[in-house]
Structure formats: structure tokens, C-alpha cells
Amino acid sequence: DSGVTQTPKHLITATGQRVTLRCSPRSGDLSVYWYQQSLDQGLQFLIQYYNGEERAKGNILERFSAQQFPDLHSELNLSSLELGDSALYFCASSVATNTGAEQYFGPGTRLTVT
Amino acid sequence: AQSVAQPEDQVNVAEGNPLTVKCTYSVSGNPYLFWYVQYPNRGLQFLLKYITGDNLVKGSYGFEAEFNKSQTSFHLKKPSALVSNSALYFCAVRWMDSSYKLIFGSGTRLLVRP
């Protein structure tokens, strides 16, 4: 168990809908990262938050957004969902005060868009 | 641009034999390199990392990796493979900016046959 929790574990929804994925980082970790894993795209970095502020953006679509709250949990919002958004979404956390700090991954949320 | 490549989609090895999973990278400056393992329907688990120092890095579950600067490689090794080592292995390089995002390779599936 990495200490990173993600809910829900599975999510099935229809095209055009909006969903929210939730992540709680390991205790003490200030940085949260979101990744998307799909068969054709592999593991892609989406966005990073550090202590409530956006730190870096990757291949995140405009239909997607995220935030990190004062208690450091994070939410990834996916809207106007398309079939191609079906994927495994991972959250990871790290201390991020050490440049060599490894990231610890949650179990993921499997999103299926029908 | 920073990137990481895993040239083999799959590696097959017999139990008890040594295993190697290859990784090469392209990064400016001194790289921070990581190996993660993913079991079916699970999140990524950190195995080991290279930041600086000894080129041979030892990690979890008997895995080790050798950093070779001249060949820009960071191959994962284990002296004696177990069937339970069968999984998907990812090499990653840390993006050298103020974020700590990781750029992942495409993954290598390791199959250890009894």
C-alpha cells in the first residue's frame, strides 16, 4: 500500500457527461500529480499541484481541470467526456522538497465512457 | 528534449535465470532516473532510483539497476528471476525543471516462465 488513495475505483459514464476523480496524497506529501494510462498513449503526465498551486502541465485537454485543496487532497474533473477518454487515471504524490524524491502512486481510477 | 526509451515491448526469461530490462534516456544535464513496476489492475510501485553516486543502484525485491552515462542507459537487472516478477516495468526520467514530473517509457512486459 503506497499510502495514496483514489476514489472511485471504477467509473462508468456516458459520452458528454462530467466526472470527478479524487485523490488523497500520502501523509506529509505536498505535491500531487495526475497521469493517464491508456493502451495507445501509454502513461502520460497530465498536471501537477504543489501545496495548492499548479506547478506543471502536461498533455491535459482543455476539457479537463484539476485543483488541490487546503487539506492537500486533489480532484481531477473531466467534462464533455468522449469515448477516447476511457483510461486508467493515476494520482501520485511526493514530498517534492527533494529533487530526487520518488513519486508514490495510488491504485488508479478506471474510467469507462460508453 | 528529455525522453526515455524502452526498446523491448516484452522480455521472456526462465525462472532462476538472470533478467535485464533495458532503458535508455535522453536528458540534458544530470539525469534522475527511476524504475517502477505495475502488476495487473494495480498502481505503479517504486523499485529504485539513480540520483548520483554509485552507478549500481540496489532497490526493492532484489532488483538493481546500472547507470551508464556514456551509453545513456539505466538497465534494470535481477540475478535470479521469479515467476512473481512477471509484470509491466516502466523506466522514467525526471523532467529537469521546477516541477518534478516524470516522463515514462512505453513499458516492458516481463514474463517469467516456470
Chai-1 contact restraints between the chains, C-beta under 6 A:
chainA,res_idxA,chainB,res_idxB,connection_type,confidence,min_distance_angstrom,max_distance_angstrom,comment,restraint_id
A,G42,B,S106,contact,1.0,0.0,6.0,A-B,restraint_1
A,L43,B,F104,contact,1.0,0.0,6.0,A-B,restraint_2
A,F45,B,K101,contact,1.0,0.0,6.0,A-B,restraint_3
A,Q48,B,S99,contact,1.0,0.0,6.0,A-B,restraint_4
A,Q48,B,K101,contact,1.0,0.0,6.0,A-B,restraint_5
A,R55,B,S99,contact,1.0,0.0,6.0,A-B,restraint_6
A,A56,B,S99,contact,1.0,0.0,6.0,A-B,restraint_7
A,A56,B,K101,contact,1.0,0.0,6.0,A-B,restraint_8
A,F90,B,G43,contact,1.0,0.0,6.0,A-B,restraint_9
A,S94,B,Y100,contact,1.0,0.0,6.0,A-B,restraint_10
A,A96,B,Y100,contact,1.0,0.0,6.0,A-B,restraint_11
A,G100,B,Y32,contact,1.0,0.0,6.0,A-B,restraint_12
A,G100,B,I51,contact,1.0,0.0,6.0,A-B,restraint_13
A,E102,B,F46,contact,1.0,0.0,6.0,A-B,restraint_14
A,E102,B,K49,contact,1.0,0.0,6.0,A-B,restraint_15
A,F105,B,G43,contact,1.0,0.0,6.0,A-B,restraint_16
A,F105,B,L44,contact,1.0,0.0,6.0,A-B,restraint_17
A,G106,B,G43,contact,1.0,0.0,6.0,A-B,restraint_18
A,P107,B,G43,contact,1.0,0.0,6.0,A-B,restraint_19
A,G108,B,G43,contact,1.0,0.0,6.0,A-B,restraint_20
